Amino acid sequence: ALAHSSQLIIDKSLKGWKEVEYEVVRDAYDNCITVCNMENVDPLGIHTGESIVVAPSQTLSNREYNMLRTVAIKVIRHFGIIGECNIQYALNPLSEEHYIIEVNARLSRSSALASKATGYPLAYVAAKLALGIPLPTINNSVTGKTTACFEPSLDYCVVKIPRWDLSKFHRVSTKIGSSMK
């Protein structure tokens, strides 16, 4: 085959795999918690912004949940990230095989959903962490009772359903895929 580049790209199909996200925060003193985990209802390959997302994940086993949580904490520590981080995984539903598909050391659309779902003020906490303030001394401005070191636990389910007003645009495909409309 004719190639215009000296690169060789080898891909592995992850068709049908789950997409799972964790929102993690870490301070300069290595205090680290997971704020929320979320699962895309649509399989991997549909952009998170266009996928139905459920928080907390509903189809993960306890073992899968804890495995991905442990990896998320190891990742934020390995990269030395201080503040908020979103980590996205591809998870094989037939095994525990997984890949990290994205690491975002910033606030994102997923961070906003995690904040709303948990009542944990991610943007506020991230700003305090950027100033070097430790998690245990940051008061949760939403609850008024806990500190930012308190890991939220949901006894309810939150669902994000995307909405598109495609009638405003002409000749726009209604198919969803890997890039957001």
N, C-alpha and C positions, 0 to 999 in steps of 0.2 A: 504494500500500500504506500501511496505517496504521502509523506508527512512534511509539513512546513515548520515543524518544531522538533527539537531534540528531546522533548518530554514524552514520557509514556505514562498514561493514566490508566490505572486498573480500578474498576469499581466493583462493589459487591451489592447485589440487590437486597434491599431491606424491605421489600414490598410486604405489606401486611403487619409490619412491626408497630408497636405502640410508641407514641411520643409522650414522654413524661417530663415535667419541669419541676425544679426545686428553686425556691427563693431562699438565699442564705445570707446572713450578715456576720461580719467578723470585725472585732476592734483591734487596736494596736497592741493589746495585751493578750491576744490570741483567744479571747472569749468568742465563741462561735455558736450560732443556733440556726436551725432551719425554721423559717417563718411559715412556709406553706409549700405543699406539693400539689401539682395540678396534672390532669391527664386530658389529652386531646381525645375527643370521641372519634374523630376522623383519624385514619391511620397515618403514619409517617408519610410525608410527601405532600400533604396539604398544609399550606402556610398556617402557622399558629394564629395569626390575626384573622384568618378566615375559617378557622375550625371552631366547633363547639368545644368548650373547655369546661371541665368539672373539677371543683376543688372541695375537699381533698380527693385524691384518686380513689376510684371505687372498685377497680378490678385488680389492684396489686395485692399479692399475698403479703403477709407481715414480713416474710423473709425478703421479698423483692423491695418493699418499702424501705426497710432498714439497710439493705445493701446499697441502694441508690442514695440514701441519706448519708451513709458513711462515705461514699465516694464524693458526694458534693462537698462535705466538710474537708476531706483530704485535698480536693482541687483548690478550694479557696485559700487553704493554708499553703499549699505548694506554690501557688502564684503570688502569695503574699498580699492578697487583696484586702484592703481595709475599706469597709463599707458594705454596700449591697451587691449581690451577684446573682444572676439568673443562669442556671445550668440546665441544658436540655439534653435529654437522652433518647436514643432509639433502644427499645427493649423488645427482644424476641418473645412473643407470647407463649411459645412452646418450650422455652428454656430460660435460664437466667442470663443468657448472653446479652450484652449491652454495649453500646458505644456512646461516648459523649459526642453530640453533634454540634453543640454550640455553647460557648461560655461568654456571657455578657456582664462585664464588671461595671454596670451602670443601671439606672432605673429604666424600665421599659414598659410596654403595654401590659406585659405579664406581671410586672411589679405592681402596677395600679390595681389589677384584678386581685392579686394576693393581699394587698392592703385593704381593699374593700371587703374581701371574703373573711379576713381574720380580725379586722379592727386594729391591726398592727401598723403604726404610721411609718412606713418604710422611708419615705422621702425625708421626714423629720429626723429619724434615727440616722440615716445615711449622712445628713448634714452635720449632725453632732459627732459622728464617727470621724468625719473628715477634719474636724477640729481637734481630734485626739482624745475625745471624752470616752471613757470606758462604758461598755454596755450596762454593767450593774448600776451605774450612777445616773443613767438616762431614764427619766420617768416616762412611762407610756402616756402620752398626751390624750389618748382616746379613752383608756380605762381609768386613768387617774389613780390607779391602785397598784399596778405592777410596774416593774422596770423593764427596760428593753431586753434584758437577759432572759425574760420569761418567754418560753417557746409556746406559741398558740396551739391549742388543741380544739379542733372543730367537732361539735356534736350535731352538725347540720351540713347540708350540701349546698354549694353555690354553683350555678350554671351560667356560663357566658354564651350567648347565642349571637353570632354576627348578623348584621343587617346591611343590606346593600340597596341603594336607591338607584338602580341601573337605568331607570327610565329617563334620568337626566343626561345620560350619555348615549350617543349614537354609535352603532356598530361595535358594541362592547360584548365580548364573550361572557356567557353566564357560567362557564366552567371554572371551577376552582382548581388550583394547583400549587406549585411550590413557590410562586411569587405572589405577593399580595396585590390586590387590585387597588 
